[in-house]
Amino acid sequence: MENSDSHAGRCFCGAVEIEVQGAPEAMGYCHCESCRSWSGGPVNAFSLWKPGAVTVKRGAGEIRMFAKTAMSERQFCAKCGGHIMANHPPLGLVDVFAATIPTLNFQPGVHVNYQETVLRMDDGLPKFKDFPAEFGGSGEMVG
């Protein structure tokens, strides 16, 4: 994946600033009900990073966390409610929402949880019923 070495991001009000280093492990779209509800949109664009590649540069004290499930520890700014990232402990990865890091050259490679989609996307990318097998899913593809 061709991306510069680092990208800066921030919450909606700018109180929390983050930086990602290197290239993401994966990028794509999640169609699950939880991501749709959390993002306020029909699909959530994700970029997955190793935890060491993500640094909070400013405003760590403003970050709050909500975990509806053990899969996702969603983090947001206490001042503005702006979404920042989500830890995925079972995967050992951090999802920095693509909109949070605007200079990242977002190159989606996959759709996950496509069985729950409310917005069909005909883009030729693989569409997994849940997750790829290497991420604990069934690995089953859907159309």
N, C-alpha and C positions, 0 to 999 in steps of 0.2 A: 504494500500500500504506500503510495507516494504522498507523504505529508511532511511538513517541516518538522524540525526537532521539538518545538514546543508551541503550545497554544494557550492563550489566556482566556478565561471565561469568568462570568460573574452572574450573580442573581439578578433579579429584575431591578432592584434599587441600587445595586453596586456595593452594598455593605459587605458581601462575601465575594472574595475573588479567589479563583483557583487557577492552577496551571497543570497541563498534562504534558508529559515528555515522551518522545518517541512516536511509535505508531500504535494504534489500537490493535487489540487481539482480533476483534471482529466489529463489523458495523452492519446494521440492518433495521428491520421494523418488527415491533411486537404488536400483536393484535389482541392480546388478552384483555378481558374486561377490567382488570385492575389497572393496567397501564392506560387504557382508554379513559377510565374515570379519573385517574391521577393527572393525566396530561390535559384533560379537557378536550381531546380530539379523537378522531376515529382510529388513529394509529399513533404509536410512539416510535420516534427515530432514536436508536440507541448507538452508543459506541462503547465497547467493552475494553477496559484497561486493567493491567496488573496493578494492585494497590500501590506499589512503589512508584508508579508512573504518575500518580495523582497527588498534588500538593495543594493544601489550602494556604494561600499566600496572605490573606487578610480576612478578618471577620470570623474566625473559628468559633468564637463565643456566641455568635448569632445563629449557628447551625443547630437545627432541631431535627429529630429523627422520628419517623413513624414506621412501624413494621406490622402490616396486616397479616403477613405470613412470614415464615422463617426464610423464604427465598429472597425477600427484598426488604432492605432497610432504607427506606426513602428519606432523603435529606433535603431540607428546605431552609430558607432564610426566615428567622423569627420576625424580622422587621417588615418584610414585604410579602412573605409567603412564596417567593419565587423558588421554583424547583431547581436543584443543583445537580444531584447525583443520587445513585442508589447502590449501596453495597449489596452484593449477592454472595453471602457466605458459603452456600453449598458449591458455588462455582469458583470461588476464590478470585472473583473479578469485581470491578467497580464499573457501573454504567454511568458515564457522564452523558447526560442528555445532549443530543446533537445540537439543539438550539442554544445550549449553554456555552458552547465553544464555537462561535461563528466563523473563525478562520480555518477550522478543520475542513478539509476537502472530503465531505461526506460521500463515501462510496459504498452504498449498501450492498451486501452480498447474500442476504437471506431474509426470509420472513419466518418468524416463530409464532406459535400459538394461532396459526391461520384458521384452525377449526372454529375460532371465536370471532372471526372477522365480521365487521359491519361495512367495510369498504374494500371491495375486491380490487386488486391491483394486478394488471396484466403487464408486468415488466420483465418477464422471463426469468426472474430469480427463483431459486428453490423455495418452496413453501412447505414448512413442516407443520404437521398436525399440532404438535406441542414443541419439543426441542429436539435437536440432533442427539443421537445416542451418546456421543461423547460429553454432552452436557446433562446427561441423566434422563433424557426424553426417550420416546419410543423410536425416534428416527423415521417415523412414517411420514410420507409425503402426501399432500392433498392438493387439489386443484382449485 
